[in-house]
Structure formats: structure tokens, C-alpha cells
Amino acid sequence: MTTSAHVPDPARAGASAWVGIDLDAIRDNVAELVRRAGPAEVMAVVKADGYGHGLEPSARAALAGGATWLGVAQLAEALQLRAAGITAPVLTWLFPPGADVAGAIDADVEVTVGSPWTLDAVVAAARGRGRAARVQVKVDTGLGRGGILTDWSEMVHEIARAEAEDAVQVTGVWSHLAWADAPRHPTVRAQQERFVEACDELERAGVRPPMRHLANSAATLTNPTAHFDLVRPGLAVYGLSPVPDLGAPADFGLREAMRVTARLSLVKRARAGQGVSYGHEHVTDRDTVLGLVPMGYADGIPRAAGGRGPVLVGGERSTIAGRVCMDQFVVDLGPAYAGAAGDEVVILGRGADGEPTAQEWADASGTINYEIVTRMAPRLPRVLVGGNG
Ligand SMILES: *Cc1c(COP(=O)(O)O)cnc(C)c1O
């Protein structure tokens, strides 16, 4: 394994904490998803800076693992991939009125038509460009979020007309599940049935997109009947389980790509009865050793994890003592701690190696593992490991 040259030694550079990204894990996770989804193709979702793992490196590692598509929420994210020189097919599904759709067409980014106004915007942009815009149509089959809901039948005709006029070329139709993480929930089957109906209706109007897709990570891993022509996993690409009640990453052949570490910036003795951190919510119950971890809520440590968040220091599990501050928190390391400032603190990493996991942080702070990894702050340097560079 090689460490990228981006931040050769984050501690020397003055960083207090950093985020290690194992690009080989991303590549291998995608290869596993490709294996499970086949013959469906894999669109790796790299929105939100690759779920906190870095947009461009995650995209390249996912393509190396066999993804044939990249998916992003925002149009700006799609253009960032193009600016980085990535030429793989890219789909975007979120942009506001007034967005530069013509720029997307020029950059060969496929945009999602999920409402009457997005169709109008795409048609107008395509006319100005003199070439058909490649679009994918999004039907709301029951999530009640993005996509065409009650006016699907009218929109089918508008879409067919736009295609007949060569303003658009419909390359896909897609939808998103509300309860993918509960594969037996009745809405899952209902949404799949509605999706098939919606595709049939398009086909009767003469629109036959080659790609139909519905599955996120949870459906990719647990529900092959939802795979259709392509799957759209995000979380699983980064080695996290979208269904923690059904299995840990290793149970699905995945491994965590993110490892967040810091170095203790202070180790000191404290007497019994010492209040710790703002509001003294923790009070030492014996003479002990306190360690100061230079990460806080501004770095992505949830404030809600005060008193509960897990860390690994010197090979031993410990818990945040008292409140999480903006830039730091404290751990009560116990009277026998013999370490010193500079000792490694693993915030989260590989569950299989006994390190705290994003899932444990989610449980400790009342959220989901998605939020834990995506909230790791930009001020934490990303240290890339593996990959080709
Ligand atoms: C984020 C997202 C995905 C990926 O979801 P995961 O649960 O992370 O696999 C897929 N499709 C859409 C539309 C999304 O917004």
C-alpha cells in the first residue's frame, strides 16, 4: 500500500486529526457489488464528496472496481467530475430553476427530468444547443420525495413529444425506495409494481429507455428483484452496511474505507471529583488520567455523542467524558494509563479489527452511519491509501 502525496504527514503539517481513505477498499467493495448485481450494471453514487471520502478519488476507485456509471445529487458535483477529467457516464438528479443545464449538456452529463419544469428547462437548453439532451426520467413510485407523482400520465406524453422532436433522448427511467432497508416492508413490493407500470406506460407512448433503475445499497444487497438494469449503491461503496440490523459490512463482503484518527494533544493526571469539560457533565470518580482529543463538533464529532462516543486509545476502548466542544473532547483513560501526548486515537475505522465503527457512533448519537461519514469536516485532511496514486 502506498500513501498518496497529498498530505504525507498530516501531524507534521500541523493537523490534529485526519481521515484515512482506503481506495483499495472502495475498489473491492464496488467489485463485490458488481458481482452481486450482475447482469445489472453498477452506478456508484459519489455525491456529498463521495460520502465524505473525496469525490474524485472515490469516483476513480469505483470505476476501477467495475462501476460503469457515477451518480451525484447536484449538477455542480457532476461538473466537478468532468473538470477532474473523468469521462465515465454521470447522472445528476438535483438542480434548481436557473441552473446551467446547457453546461451540463455540453459536458455530457445526464440530467434527471423529475417535474414539468425540469423537462421545460432541458428542452429549452437543448434547443439552444442544437442537440438532444440525454435525460433520465424520474418517477415517484411512492417515496413522496423527488420525481413525477400524480401527473405521470400527462408527463409521459410531454416526454414522448420532446423525444420525437429530438430535443431529448431518454436514456433511463428510475425511481427510489422509501423502505429499502426493510426489504419485506409492503411498500417495497408496491413501489416495484408501480415502477414496472410506469415503465410500461412510457413504452406504450413510444419511449423505450435502455436503463431502468430503482435499487440503492440496501436493495442491491438484499433484494435482487429490484435490480432491473442498473443499481445505484452509495453507502455500500464505502464499506458500510445500509441494513445494520441484518448484517455488518463483513457479512456482505464489504470493508470500511474510512479510518479517522487523531493524536492525543495532552495527557494529565486529575484527582477524584474533577469536573470535565463544559458544564461538568462528567466528574471523575477516582484519581485518573485524562486525555485530550483534538477533535470536536466542528470536525464532525456529533455533539450528541457527549458521554457516549467510542474511541480506541492505546488498544483500549474508551468513551467521551462529558461534552463535545467545538475543537476538542476529553477521554477518561483510567488511573493506569501510561501513554503520553501523541498517542494515536482511533475515532472510527474497521469494525473487523476491533476499532469503533461509524455504526457505533450513529448509535451513540441517535443518527445513521451515513450522517457520521458525510459530516467529517473539510478541515480534516484526507490521506489517501492504496489506489494508483
Ligand atoms: C443517495 C442516493 C442513492 C444511494 O443511496 P445509498 O442508500 O447510499 O445506497 C441512490 N439513489 C438516490 C436517488 C440517492 O439520492
The ligand as an ORCA input file, in Angstrom:
! r2SCAN-3c Opt
* xyz 0 1
  C     -28.114      8.780     -2.209
  C     -28.886      8.081     -3.232
  C     -28.579      6.756     -3.594
  C     -27.593      5.907     -2.834
  O     -28.224      5.505     -1.625
  P     -27.487      4.524     -0.611
  O     -28.530      4.223      0.398
  O     -26.354      5.308     -0.039
  O     -27.043      3.359     -1.372
  C     -29.240      6.201     -4.661
  N     -30.169      6.912     -5.331
  C     -30.523      8.166     -4.985
  C     -31.573      8.873     -5.750
  C     -29.906      8.794     -3.924
  O     -30.263     10.035     -3.584
*
